[in-house]
Amino acid sequence: MDALSKIITWKRNILASIAVLLTLIVLSFYGVYTNQFYFLKPDNYIFPILSSVHFLYLYVVWFKISEDELPDPKMRNIEYVLYAIMIVYVFKIYDSITVLNSIKTYGEHVIPATFKPMATLSVVLFSILPILTLYTFWLRKRYVGVYNFENYNDNLNIWQ
């Protein structure tokens, strides 16, 4: 894991996570069957709203690492919410694979030429996102520290 952290630094990981999240937010409004964007469907806004928690966590990790601060209960709570959101990410992987495999079912219908590349891109990006998120958790543990709030007041040195 140390060799990986030399290649993919914490800054690169956070920037890659932001790029993947932004791309997936755009793709959440895209209909692969029709090759159009749908902004009026309420279902398309679920992923962007949930990804805002991910963006907040990435900001907190960036801030804590760059300022060399200790973890706090708010950071822990955001991370716990992100654990629950990871279930949505896994569901989106399954959903994207189902859409990609549906080309066999709808083979006789008119499907746009962009269907396969865009559906494959969604599967790849949704598969990369949990890996980057788990790696961010590992980086948080390495650079910021573990969540040890039993001795939190003992570990504070206000004169530093």
Wavefront OBJ file of the C-alpha trace (Angstrom):
o trace
v 0.000 0.000 0.000
v 2.958 2.320 0.567
v 4.068 1.877 -3.044
v 0.557 2.771 -4.171
v 0.533 5.872 -1.993
v 3.715 7.069 -3.707
v 2.064 6.765 -7.124
v -1.401 7.968 -6.162
v -0.819 10.674 -3.591
v -3.611 12.013 -1.443
v -3.971 15.083 -3.682
v -4.194 12.978 -6.838
v -6.743 10.707 -5.190
v -8.946 13.606 -4.152
v -8.679 15.262 -7.575
v -9.451 11.952 -9.320
v -12.448 11.452 -7.021
v -13.713 14.934 -7.862
v -13.296 14.294 -11.595
v -15.121 10.961 -11.389
v -17.928 12.453 -9.309
v -18.413 15.403 -11.661
v -18.480 13.119 -14.689
v -21.004 10.818 -13.025
v -23.185 13.783 -12.075
v -23.346 14.794 -15.736
v -24.009 11.186 -16.758
v -26.815 10.877 -14.218
v -28.883 13.210 -16.406
v -27.989 11.375 -19.618
v -30.321 8.749 -21.083
v -28.259 6.078 -22.818
v -31.267 4.624 -24.659
v -32.280 7.941 -26.218
v -28.978 9.843 -26.364
v -30.576 12.850 -24.642
v -30.286 14.700 -21.356
v -33.258 14.697 -18.962
v -33.241 17.509 -16.412
v -36.881 17.322 -15.367
v -36.846 13.774 -13.983
v -36.569 13.860 -10.168
v -34.768 10.481 -10.129
v -31.813 12.045 -11.909
v -31.146 14.336 -8.954
v -30.618 11.559 -6.375
v -26.978 10.893 -7.238
v -25.952 14.596 -7.381
v -27.526 15.213 -3.966
v -25.816 12.179 -2.430
v -22.508 13.074 -4.036
v -22.572 16.424 -2.237
v -21.757 14.483 0.955
v -18.825 12.932 -0.878
v -17.593 16.361 -1.972
v -17.873 17.593 1.614
v -15.856 14.639 2.883
v -13.163 15.204 0.254
v -12.934 18.858 1.302
v -12.644 17.898 4.976
v -9.922 15.333 4.252
v -8.001 17.860 2.119
v -8.267 20.467 4.857
v -7.283 18.092 7.670
v -4.257 16.755 5.793
v -3.024 20.142 4.582
v -3.497 21.807 7.991
v -2.163 18.761 9.890
v -5.197 18.602 12.162
v -6.636 15.754 14.210
v -9.906 14.056 13.259
v -13.035 15.334 14.921
v -16.545 13.957 15.519
v -18.020 15.926 12.595
v -15.531 14.332 10.213
v -16.356 10.915 11.626
v -20.098 11.502 11.143
v -19.581 12.565 7.538
v -17.502 9.446 6.939
v -20.222 7.252 8.465
v -22.806 8.820 6.159
v -20.447 8.130 3.269
v -20.367 4.452 4.306
v -24.130 4.357 3.775
v -23.803 6.169 0.456
v -21.337 3.488 -0.648
v -24.335 1.117 -0.730
v -25.908 3.435 -3.318
v -22.654 3.354 -5.305
v -22.734 -0.455 -5.334
v -26.368 -0.356 -6.470
v -25.433 2.067 -9.259
v -22.737 -0.380 -10.415
v -25.369 -3.114 -10.578
v -27.828 -0.810 -12.329
v -25.223 0.278 -14.901
v -24.275 -3.334 -15.638
v -27.959 -4.195 -16.056
v -28.404 -1.329 -18.529
v -25.293 -2.383 -20.448
v -26.493 -5.997 -20.641
v -29.950 -4.913 -21.806
v -28.605 -4.431 -25.320
v -29.319 -8.136 -25.889
v -32.940 -7.671 -24.852
v -33.541 -4.601 -26.993
v -31.424 -5.737 -29.927
v -34.252 -5.400 -32.439
v -35.066 -1.845 -31.399
v -33.330 1.287 -32.583
v -30.505 1.956 -30.142
v -28.171 4.912 -30.644
v -24.567 4.255 -31.582
v -23.455 5.965 -28.378
v -25.235 3.402 -26.188
v -22.395 0.964 -25.688
v -19.577 3.511 -25.119
v -21.633 5.622 -22.706
v -22.992 2.632 -20.766
v -19.474 1.183 -20.534
v -18.152 4.535 -19.325
v -20.824 4.584 -16.605
v -19.924 1.067 -15.463
v -16.210 1.887 -15.356
v -16.667 5.173 -13.489
v -19.145 3.709 -11.003
v -16.677 0.856 -10.410
v -13.758 3.227 -9.861
v -15.672 5.423 -7.408
v -15.858 2.931 -4.479
v -12.185 2.064 -4.957
v -11.200 5.725 -4.759
v -13.481 6.196 -1.760
v -11.990 3.265 0.143
v -8.526 4.545 -0.686
v -9.551 7.962 0.673
v -10.603 6.272 3.924
v -7.192 4.618 4.116
v -5.436 7.911 3.420
v -7.504 9.627 6.112
v -6.446 6.965 8.592
v -2.816 7.318 7.577
v -2.455 11.113 7.385
v -5.151 12.443 9.710
v -5.327 9.629 12.239
v -7.796 7.177 13.672
v -10.983 8.177 15.440
v -9.980 7.841 19.097
v -12.333 10.098 21.011
v -12.057 8.343 24.367
v -8.740 10.097 25.019
v -9.470 13.073 22.770
v -9.050 15.698 25.489
v -5.814 14.080 26.676
v -4.329 14.242 23.178
v -4.957 17.946 22.697
v -2.025 20.216 23.269
v -3.288 23.764 23.081
v 0.226 25.237 23.279
v 1.336 23.853 19.922
l 1 2 3 4 5 6 7 8 9 10 11 12 13 14 15 16 17 18 19 20 21 22 23 24 25 26 27 28 29 30 31 32 33 34 35 36 37 38 39 40 41 42 43 44 45 46 47 48 49 50 51 52 53 54 55 56 57 58 59 60 61 62 63 64 65 66 67 68 69 70 71 72 73 74 75 76 77 78 79 80 81 82 83 84 85 86 87 88 89 90 91 92 93 94 95 96 97 98 99 100 101 102 103 104 105 106 107 108 109 110 111 112 113 114 115 116 117 118 119 120 121 122 123 124 125 126 127 128 129 130 131 132 133 134 135 136 137 138 139 140 141 142 143 144 145 146 147 148 149 150 151 152 153 154 155 156 157 158 159 160
